[in-house]
Amino acid sequence: MNSHDLFTVSTATLDDWYQVAEWADQEGWNVGDGDVACFHPTDPAGFFIGRLGARPVAAVSIVNYDDRYAVLGHYLTDPEFRGRGYGLATWKAAFPHSGNRTVGLDAMPAQQANYETSGFKAVHNTVHFAGIPERPARPAGLGGLGGLVEGVAPVTPEHTEALAAYDRRCFPADRSGFVARWLTAPGRTARVRLRDGAVAGYGVIRPAGRGHRIGPLFADTPEDAAALFDGLVERLGPGEEVSLDIPGTHAASEDLLTSRGLAAQFHTVRMYTGPVPETAEERVFAITTLELG
């Protein structure tokens, strides 16, 4: 074996991760515009790349949010180099980064058994919905704040702290830094649902290679979620597709999306090692991303 054949695993740079995003899109993940720049700073030590010589051939991310919870994602191998063990070797080198934390992931069903051998247990499905959204008619003049759906306002810097606190009720860890980036990245539209001046939910929509992706969609009630969804898609052009990923246990979210003309496309399996984190599951009408939870 010469030096060009040596396989190594190291932490990935931001530039490395743009290559990984290209692999993901080749697999049909439909990565959101600007996602990589939001993901990588969350835990720069948690993004791993496997190289054969100088060439990147495999990747995985294990993002530590706090001392109790981490999310595993981006488990990918360059198609040209599959079947040679590089993906598994990258996994084994990266996984110790999670320490003793509970680790969550969304697995493709075909890979569920493989994750189970590593100690993951299935908890529920995560269902991918997509379609061209139908816009419910509103009486003339029923615009809300900023000309949007009533009770739905554009997110401003003044909302950031309150939204991070709301997010913490819906996600297993404090991810204030990530939320701040996610709300303000170029090209994104973020909306907040307000009731008597208090946050009753929020959502973000962003362009992707195919249409737009919504995530998260967190709300107190189905009515709040519907208002947010309508506010997020209101300014899309005719025929533009949206997609989002919902917990398979959330019947109200499924009802909402079906009523807006979207349909289930496929599902992944939410799995954890360790205790299942407690969150306000009834408020999670769509997760933020499959890659970082």
Phi, psi and chi 1 to 4 in degrees:
 res  aa     phi    psi   chi1   chi2   chi3   chi4
   1 MET       -  126.2  176.6 -178.5  -67.8      -
   2 ASN   -94.5  175.1   61.7   48.9      -      -
   3 SER   -61.6  -26.3   61.2      -      -      -
   4 HIS   -72.5  -16.1  -64.6  -68.1      -      -
   5 ASP   -94.8   -5.7  -62.5  -37.2      -      -
   6 LEU   -68.2  131.7  -69.0  176.7      -      -
   7 PHE   -99.9  128.4  179.0   75.4      -      -
   8 THR  -134.2  156.0   59.2      -      -      -
   9 VAL  -125.2  132.5  179.0      -      -      -
  10 SER  -145.7  167.9   61.6      -      -      -
  11 THR   -66.0  146.7   53.8      -      -      -
  12 ALA   -95.5  144.1      -      -      -      -
  13 THR   -82.4  169.1   66.8      -      -      -
  14 LEU   -59.2  -41.2 -180.0   59.3      -      -
  15 ASP   -63.3  -38.5  -74.3  -18.7      -      -
  16 ASP   -56.6  -39.8  -72.5  -29.1      -      -
  17 TRP   -73.3  -20.8 -140.5 -108.7      -      -
  18 TYR   -65.4  -33.9  -75.0  109.3      -      -
  19 GLN   -63.8  -42.3  172.2   66.9   67.0      -
  20 VAL   -62.5  -39.8  175.5      -      -      -
  21 ALA   -62.1  -34.8      -      -      -      -
  22 GLU   -64.0  -42.5  -70.0 -177.5   15.1      -
  23 TRP   -59.4  -44.4  -66.2  -16.3      -      -
  24 ALA   -60.0  -42.5      -      -      -      -
  25 ASP   -67.1  -33.1  -92.8  -19.7      -      -
  26 GLN   -63.7  -26.3  -69.9  168.5   11.6      -
  27 GLU   -87.5    1.4  -64.1  -63.3  -49.5      -
  28 GLY    86.3   18.1      -      -      -      -
  29 TRP   -71.6  -20.9  -70.8   19.4      -      -
  30 ASN    56.8   59.8 -163.7   30.6      -      -
  31 VAL   -61.1  135.9  175.8      -      -      -
  32 GLY   -70.5  145.3      -      -      -      -
  33 ASP   -61.2  130.4  -66.9   -3.6      -      -
  34 GLY    82.6    0.0      -      -      -      -
  35 ASP   -61.4  -43.3  -76.8    7.7      -      -
  36 VAL   -58.8  -43.0  172.0      -      -      -
  37 ALA   -67.3  -24.1      -      -      -      -
  38 CYS   -83.2  -37.2  -67.6      -      -      -
  39 PHE   -68.6  -54.1  -70.7  163.0      -      -
  40 HIS   -60.0  -41.8 -167.2  -93.7      -      -
  41 PRO   -68.4  -12.1  -18.9   32.9      -      -
  42 THR   -62.5  -38.2  -54.4      -      -      -
  43 ASP  -159.1   80.8  179.8   11.8      -      -
  44 PRO   -56.6  -25.2  -25.2   34.7      -      -
  45 ALA   -80.5   -3.4      -      -      -      -
  46 GLY  -102.8   12.3      -      -      -      -
  47 PHE  -114.0  121.6  -67.7   78.5      -      -
  48 PHE  -121.1  140.9  -64.9   84.9      -      -
  49 ILE  -127.9  133.2 -161.6   90.2      -      -
  50 GLY   -99.9  132.5      -      -      -      -
  51 ARG  -122.6  140.5  -69.6 -177.8  173.3   86.2
  52 LEU  -104.2  105.4 -170.9   62.0      -      -
  53 GLY    64.8 -122.8      -      -      -      -
  54 ALA   -96.7   -4.3      -      -      -      -
  55 ARG   -91.5  125.1  179.4  169.4  177.3  172.7
  56 PRO   -66.6  130.5  -18.7   31.9      -      -
  57 VAL  -130.1  -14.5  -63.0      -      -      -
  58 ALA  -153.6  158.7      -      -      -      -
  59 ALA  -154.8  157.2      -      -      -      -
  60 VAL  -161.1  147.2   67.2      -      -      -
  61 SER  -117.5  140.4   61.5      -      -      -
  62 ILE  -134.1   95.7  -58.1 -178.1      -      -
  63 VAL   -93.7  116.8  171.4      -      -      -
  64 ASN   -86.0  117.1  -66.6  -21.6      -      -
  65 TYR   -87.3  -36.4  -80.1  104.4      -      -
  66 ASP  -155.3 -163.8   60.6   15.4      -      -
  67 ASP   -82.5    4.3   59.7    0.9      -      -
  68 ARG  -122.2  -20.7  -64.3 -179.0  -59.8  170.4
  69 TYR  -138.0  137.3 -172.6   62.8      -      -
  70 ALA  -138.5  158.2      -      -      -      -
  71 VAL  -124.4  131.8  172.4      -      -      -
  72 LEU  -101.6  136.0 -172.6  147.2      -      -
  73 GLY  -158.0 -175.6      -      -      -      -
  74 HIS    56.2   34.1  -62.3  101.9      -      -
  75 TYR   -79.9   97.4 -171.7   29.4      -      -
  76 LEU  -139.1  148.9  -71.8  160.1      -      -
  77 THR  -131.7  137.8  -59.1      -      -      -
  78 ASP   -52.6  125.5 -176.4  -25.5      -      -
  79 PRO   -51.6  -31.6  -27.6   35.4      -      -
  80 GLU   -67.0  -19.3 -175.6  178.1  -19.2      -
  81 PHE  -119.3   19.1  -67.1   89.9      -      -
  82 ARG   -75.4  157.0  -70.7  177.5 -177.8  166.7
  83 GLY    80.9   10.0      -      -      -      -
  84 ARG  -114.4    3.2  -54.0 -174.2 -165.7 -178.5
  85 GLY    88.5    3.2      -      -      -      -
  86 TYR   -70.6  -35.8  -63.3  134.0      -      -
  87 GLY   -63.8  -48.5      -      -      -      -
  88 LEU   -62.7  -38.9 -178.3   59.1      -      -
  89 ALA   -64.2  -37.8      -      -      -      -
  90 THR   -66.4  -42.9  -56.3      -      -      -
  91 TRP   -56.2  -50.2  166.0  -67.6      -      -
  92 LYS   -63.3  -35.0  -71.1 -179.0  175.7  179.0
  93 ALA   -73.4  -29.9      -      -      -      -
  94 ALA   -88.1  -34.5      -      -      -      -
  95 PHE   -60.1  -33.6 -159.8   80.4      -      -
  96 PRO   -58.1  -18.5  -28.2   37.6      -      -
  97 HIS   -59.1  -26.0  179.5   68.8      -      -
  98 SER   -76.3  -13.3   64.0      -      -      -
  99 GLY    59.2 -133.1      -      -      -      -
 100 ASN   -97.7   15.6  -64.9  -39.6      -      -
 101 ARG   -71.7  152.9  -63.9  167.6  177.5   83.1
 102 THR   -66.6  134.5  -69.2      -      -      -
 103 VAL  -117.0  130.3 -179.9      -      -      -
 104 GLY  -110.4  152.3      -      -      -      -
 105 LEU  -157.4  164.6   59.9   78.6      -      -
 106 ASP  -116.0  113.2  -79.8  -77.9      -      -
 107 ALA  -100.7  143.3      -      -      -      -
 108 MET   -66.2  140.6  -65.3  -55.7  -65.0      -
 109 PRO   -53.4  -34.9  -28.5   35.8      -      -
 110 ALA   -65.8  -20.0      -      -      -      -
 111 GLN  -101.3   -0.2  -64.1  -61.5  -39.6      -
 112 GLN   -57.1  -44.9  179.8  177.1  -20.4      -
 113 ALA   -62.5  -36.5      -      -      -      -
 114 ASN   -64.2  -41.5  -70.2  -25.7      -      -
 115 TYR   -67.6  -33.9  -71.2  116.9      -      -
 116 GLU   -62.2  -33.4  -72.9  172.5  -13.9      -
 117 THR   -68.0  -17.9   63.3      -      -      -
 118 SER   -96.9   10.1  -64.0      -      -      -
 119 GLY    96.8    6.0      -      -      -      -
 120 PHE   -84.2  145.2  -74.5   85.2      -      -
 121 LYS  -123.9  136.4  -65.1 -177.8  178.8  179.7
 122 ALA   -72.4  138.9      -      -      -      -
 123 VAL  -116.8  -45.5  176.1      -      -      -
 124 HIS  -163.5  166.4   61.6   73.2      -      -
 125 ASN   -81.3  153.9  -70.1  -19.3      -      -
 126 THR  -117.8  121.5  -59.7      -      -      -
 127 VAL  -104.2  129.3 -174.8      -      -      -
 128 HIS   -90.4  119.2 -176.6   80.4      -      -
 129 PHE  -107.7  145.6  -88.0   76.1      -      -
 130 ALA  -153.7  158.9      -      -      -      -
 131 GLY   157.0  178.5      -      -      -      -
 132 ILE   -91.2  114.8  -61.7  169.8      -      -
 133 PRO   -70.1  138.0   25.9  -33.7      -      -
 134 GLU   -85.0  138.7  -62.1  173.6    1.2      -
 135 ARG  -103.0  115.9  -36.0  -72.6  175.4   87.4
 136 PRO   -65.7  138.9   22.3  -30.6      -      -
 137 ALA   -67.4  141.0      -      -      -      -
 138 ARG  -122.2  144.2  -58.0 -156.4  -47.2  -83.8
 139 PRO   -56.2  147.2  -23.9   34.0      -      -
 140 ALA   -55.3  135.2      -      -      -      -
 141 GLY    86.0    1.2      -      -      -      -
 142 LEU   -88.2   42.4 -168.6   58.6      -      -
 143 GLY   -75.4  155.3      -      -      -      -
 144 GLY  -107.5 -152.3      -      -      -      -
 145 LEU   -62.2  129.1  -61.1  171.7      -      -
 146 GLY    70.6   19.9      -      -      -      -
 147 GLY    77.8   15.5      -      -      -      -
 148 LEU  -100.4 -171.5  -55.0  172.6      -      -
 149 VAL   -56.7  141.7  174.3      -      -      -
 150 GLU   -57.9  132.4 -173.4  174.6   19.6      -
 151 GLY    82.2    2.3      -      -      -      -
 152 VAL  -115.8  127.4  173.6      -      -      -
 153 ALA  -125.1  153.3      -      -      -      -
 154 PRO   -62.7  141.7  -19.4   31.4      -      -
 155 VAL   -74.3  133.5  169.6      -      -      -
 156 THR  -121.3  167.1   67.4      -      -      -
 157 PRO   -55.0  -27.6  -28.8   36.9      -      -
 158 GLU   -66.8  -20.7  -71.5   72.6   22.6      -
 159 HIS   -86.8  -15.2  -64.7  123.6      -      -
 160 THR   -57.3  -46.9  -56.7      -      -      -
 161 GLU   -63.8  -42.7 -175.9  175.2  -13.7      -
 162 ALA   -67.7  -35.4      -      -      -      -
 163 LEU   -70.0  -37.5  -67.7 -176.4      -      -
 164 ALA   -62.6  -38.7      -      -      -      -
 165 ALA   -67.1  -40.1      -      -      -      -
 166 TYR   -65.4  -42.5 -168.0   94.0      -      -
 167 ASP   -57.8  -37.8 -174.7  -88.9      -      -
 168 ARG   -63.2  -24.6  178.2   61.9 -173.8   87.8
 169 ARG   -75.6  -23.0  -59.8  164.9   70.6 -175.6
 170 CYS  -104.5  -10.2  -57.0      -      -      -
 171 PHE  -127.3  149.7 -171.3   77.4      -      -
 172 PRO   -70.2   -5.0  -23.2   35.1      -      -
 173 ALA  -148.9  162.3      -      -      -      -
 174 ASP   -72.7  122.1 -179.1   -6.6      -      -
 175 ARG  -131.3   48.4   52.9  175.5 -179.0  174.2
 176 SER   -56.5  -43.9  -58.2      -      -      -
 177 GLY   -62.5  -45.0      -      -      -      -
 178 PHE   -61.3  -45.1  171.9   81.2      -      -
 179 VAL   -59.5  -43.2  168.7      -      -      -
 180 ALA   -60.2  -42.0      -      -      -      -
 181 ARG   -67.9  -42.6  -71.4 -171.0  -61.6  -82.5
 182 TRP   -63.7  -36.3 -161.6 -109.3      -      -
 183 LEU   -72.3  -28.4  -67.5  170.2      -      -
 184 THR  -116.0    1.0   58.8      -      -      -
 185 ALA   -60.7  147.5      -      -      -      -
 186 PRO   -56.0  139.8  -26.3   35.2      -      -
 187 GLY    86.3   -6.6      -      -      -      -
 188 ARG   -91.0  152.4  -73.3  158.6 -161.4 -109.0
 189 THR  -120.2  122.9  -63.3      -      -      -
 190 ALA  -117.9  135.8      -      -      -      -
 191 ARG  -129.6  146.2  -62.9  -72.0 -177.5 -108.4
 192 VAL  -121.3  140.4   58.1      -      -      -
 193 ARG   -97.9  125.2  174.0   73.9  161.2  175.4
 194 LEU  -117.7  139.6  -62.3  169.8      -      -
 195 ARG  -136.6  117.0 -174.6 -177.6  -60.0  108.8
 196 ASP    53.5   37.7  -61.6  -34.5      -      -
 197 GLY    82.7   -5.9      -      -      -      -
 198 ALA  -102.6  151.7      -      -      -      -
 199 VAL   -72.3  125.4  172.6      -      -      -
 200 ALA  -115.0   12.2      -      -      -      -
 201 GLY   150.2  165.5      -      -      -      -
 202 TYR  -155.4  161.3   85.9   97.3      -      -
 203 GLY  -153.4  159.7      -      -      -      -
 204 VAL  -135.1  138.1  178.8      -      -      -
 205 ILE  -123.8  141.8 -173.1  169.5      -      -
 206 ARG  -142.8  148.7   65.5 -159.2 -167.8  -82.3
 207 PRO   -71.3  154.1   24.8  -31.6      -      -
 208 ALA  -139.8 -179.6      -      -      -      -
 209 GLY   -58.0  -33.8      -      -      -      -
 210 ARG  -125.9  105.1 -176.1  179.3   66.4 -103.6
 211 GLY    70.0 -142.8      -      -      -      -
 212 HIS  -129.6  153.4  -71.2   71.4      -      -
 213 ARG  -118.6  138.1  -63.6 -177.1   63.9  174.6
 214 ILE  -107.3  132.8  -68.6  175.3      -      -
 215 GLY   170.6  130.4      -      -      -      -
 216 PRO   -80.8  172.1   34.2  -37.5      -      -
 217 LEU  -133.0   95.9 -179.1   60.2      -      -
 218 PHE  -112.0  135.6  -63.9  158.0      -      -
 219 ALA  -159.2  154.4      -      -      -      -
 220 ASP   -67.5  -41.1  -75.6   -0.7      -      -
 221 THR  -137.7  164.2   67.7      -      -      -
 222 PRO   -58.3  -34.4  -27.7   36.8      -      -
 223 GLU   -66.2  -40.1  -66.9   74.4   22.0      -
 224 ASP   -65.0  -41.8  -65.5  -36.9      -      -
 225 ALA   -63.7  -40.3      -      -      -      -
 226 ALA   -63.6  -42.7      -      -      -      -
 227 ALA   -63.2  -41.7      -      -      -      -
 228 LEU   -65.0  -45.4  -79.4  164.6      -      -
 229 PHE   -57.7  -46.9 -179.4   89.8      -      -
 230 ASP   -64.4  -36.9  -66.2  -19.4      -      -
 231 GLY   -67.7  -33.4      -      -      -      -
 232 LEU   -73.0  -37.0  -69.8  169.1      -      -
 233 VAL   -93.9   -4.2  -54.6      -      -      -
 234 GLU   -56.4  -37.2 -173.8  170.7   42.0      -
 235 ARG  -100.3   11.3  -64.4 -177.2  179.7  178.0
 236 LEU   -70.8  151.5  -65.0 -177.0      -      -
 237 GLY   -74.8  162.8      -      -      -      -
 238 PRO   -58.5  135.5  -21.6   32.5      -      -
 239 GLY    81.4    1.7      -      -      -      -
 240 GLU   -79.5  133.3  -69.5 -165.7   76.3      -
 241 GLU   -87.8  146.7 -179.7 -178.9  -65.9      -
 242 VAL  -125.7  155.1  -62.1      -      -      -
 243 SER  -143.0  155.5   60.1      -      -      -
 244 LEU  -162.1  163.2   59.8  170.3      -      -
 245 ASP  -119.2  124.5  -61.0  -74.6      -      -
 246 ILE  -119.6  148.8   74.7  168.4      -      -
 247 PRO   -61.4  130.3  -21.3   33.3      -      -
 248 GLY   -64.8  -10.9      -      -      -      -
 249 THR   -88.8   -2.9   54.4      -      -      -
 250 HIS  -100.1   87.3 -154.7  -48.7      -      -
 251 ALA   -62.8  -35.7      -      -      -      -
 252 ALA   -65.5  -35.7      -      -      -      -
 253 SER   -67.5  -43.1 -177.4      -      -      -
 254 GLU   -60.3  -42.0 -177.6  173.8   -8.9      -
 255 ASP   -61.7  -42.8  -69.6  -15.6      -      -
 256 LEU   -60.8  -51.0  165.7   61.8      -      -
 257 LEU   -66.6  -38.3  -60.3 -178.4      -      -
 258 THR   -62.8  -40.0  -58.5      -      -      -
 259 SER   -66.2  -22.1   75.1      -      -      -
 260 ARG   -97.7   10.7  -63.2  -56.7 -168.7  -95.0
 261 GLY    89.7    6.5      -      -      -      -
 262 LEU   -89.5  159.6  -84.0   63.8      -      -
 263 ALA  -138.1  151.9      -      -      -      -
 264 ALA   -67.3  136.0      -      -      -      -
 265 GLN  -109.9  -44.1  -55.9  -69.9  -43.1      -
 266 PHE  -163.9  176.1   62.0   85.3      -      -
 267 HIS  -137.9  155.3   76.5  -87.5      -      -
 268 THR  -114.1  175.6   55.2      -      -      -
 269 VAL  -118.8  117.9 -177.8      -      -      -
 270 ARG   -75.4  125.8  174.8   59.5   60.5   88.0
 271 MET  -133.0  153.3  -53.6 -178.4   76.4      -
 272 TYR  -139.2  150.3  -65.1  101.7      -      -
 273 THR   -99.2  143.5   62.4      -      -      -
 274 GLY    78.4 -169.8      -      -      -      -
 275 PRO   -61.4  140.7  -17.8   29.9      -      -
 276 VAL   -72.4  124.4  176.1      -      -      -
 277 PRO   -64.4  147.7  -18.7   30.8      -      -
 278 GLU   -93.6  128.3  -66.2 -175.5    7.0      -
 279 THR  -140.9  170.3   60.2      -      -      -
 280 ALA   -80.5   76.6      -      -      -      -
 281 GLU   -58.3  -31.7  -64.7  178.0   -3.3      -
 282 GLU   -66.5  -18.1   71.2  -79.1    0.7      -
 283 ARG   -91.0   -8.6  -69.7 -177.9  167.5   87.7
 284 VAL   -91.6   90.8 -178.6      -      -      -
 285 PHE   -84.6  -20.9  -74.0   79.5      -      -
 286 ALA  -158.6  139.3      -      -      -      -
 287 ILE   -75.0  169.4   68.5  169.6      -      -
 288 THR   -75.1  -57.3  -52.8      -      -      -
 289 THR  -152.9  154.5   75.7      -      -      -
 290 LEU   -71.3  -25.3  -67.5  174.1      -      -
 291 GLU   -79.9  -37.3  -61.3   87.4   -8.1      -
 292 LEU  -124.2   12.7 -103.5   69.3      -      -
 293 GLY    87.7      -      -      -      -      -
